[in-house]
Amino acid sequence: MLDQTDDLSAATVSLNKQQLALARMCTPDLGDFVLDTTSRLSVRMGITEYQATCYCDVGLMLQRFPLVAEQLDTGAFSWMLVRKIQEVLFAVSDERVEDVDAAAAEALKPKPAGAMRSGALHDPPQAPFHRGGTGEEGHPAR
């Protein structure tokens, strides 16, 4: 998809990067009342409050997970996929952010054609990030 000589590919990458730029602009400051923020954003952007909340959530994720943000900034990830990544990373405890950031960023790096298993980005990142109790033979507890 990152073929800059292809107009469609270049436009898609540009759109993906613009979505991230919007999310960064929508990131609430510490202490902001999120409902007020999303209400103002929805009016200014002409979108629903739910959509404004999505931009806020992604903006916060980009701040909290800088290594993941670096990978997303390539423009190779659609807004829908960025939202899925944000949903998965949302539940990460503060104590685990650094480890999960590094592991998730590594998982998001480009792979040679055919190297990524099907559905890898849609699976919750339990196994590589889970260090709690285990199930049978070292498999993550579910």
N, C-alpha and C positions, 0 to 999 in steps of 0.2 A: 504494500500500500504506500510506501514512502518513496515512490518514484516521482521525483519533482519534475520530470519531463512529461508526465502524464497530467493533463489539466484536471481531471476528475480526482486523481489521487492527491494532487497538490491542494485542491479546494477542500477535500475532506480533512487533510492534515491541518489546514488553516482553520477550518471550523472547529476541530477538536481543541486546538490551542486557544481559540477565542472563547470557547466554553469555559476553559480553565481560567482565563483572564477575568471573565465575568464572575466566576466563583470567588476569585481572590478579591474582587471589588465588593462583593456581597458579604465578605467575612465580618461577622459582628465583632466589635471590640469587647474585651473583657469587661464585664459589668453591664453590657447592653441588655436590655430586655428584649429577648428574641422575638416575641410576638409583635412588638412595636417595629422592630427592624424589618421583619418579613412583611408587615402591613405596608410600610413605606416603600419597600423594594417592589412589591407587587404592583403598586400604583405607578411607580417610576418606570418599570419595565413592561407593563401591560401584560402581566402573567398572574396566575393564581398564587395565593399565599403558600399553598403546598409547593409549587414550583420554586418560589422564592426560598422556602425552607431548604429545598434540595441544594440550591446554590450556596446557602449559608453552611450547610452540613459539609459539602465538598470543600468549601474554602477552609473550614476548620480542620478537615482531614489533611489538606495540603500543608497547613502549618504544623500539625502534630506529627506528620510522617514525611519529613523532608526528602528522604531517599526514595520513597514511593513517588513523591511529587516530581522528582528529577526524571523518573522513568515516564510518568504521565506527560511531562512537558515535551516529550518528543512528538506528540500529536498522533501517535499510533493507536490511541485508545478512544473509542467512541464515548459520547456522553453517557449512554446507557451502561457501558462497561465501567466507566468511572464511578457511576452511582452504585453499581454492584460492589465494587471494591470498597467504596466508602461504607456501605452497609455492613460488610464483613469486618472492616477495621474499627467500626464504631465501638464495639464491645471490648476492645483491648484495654486492659487495665493500665494505668499510668506506669506501674512497675515494669510492664512488659513492652512498652512502646518501642524502646530502642532495639530490642531483639527482633520484634515483629517487623519493624520498619526495615531492618537490614534483610531479613529473610524474604519479606514480600517484594522488596525492590529487586532482589536477586531473581525471584520467580517471574518478575515482569520484564526482565531483560530480554532482548531479542534472542531467539534461538535459531539454529540452522533449520532450513525447511524440513518439516516432518519430525523435529526433535521434541516438540511439546506434545504430550499426550492429549487426546481429545477431551475437551471439557475441563481441563486443568484450571482455567481461570474462573470457572463457575462453581468449583467445589469449595466449600468453606475451608479456610486454611488451618484446620485443626491439627493434623499430624505434624507438620514441620514446626509449629509454634507451641504445641501443647507440651508442658513439662510436668503436669500434675500426675495424678494416678493413672495407671495404665491398666488396660484390660489384659487379655491373654497374650503371652509371649511378647510383651513390649509394645503391642498395638495400642494406640490412643483409646482411652475409655470414651465411650459414646454416651 
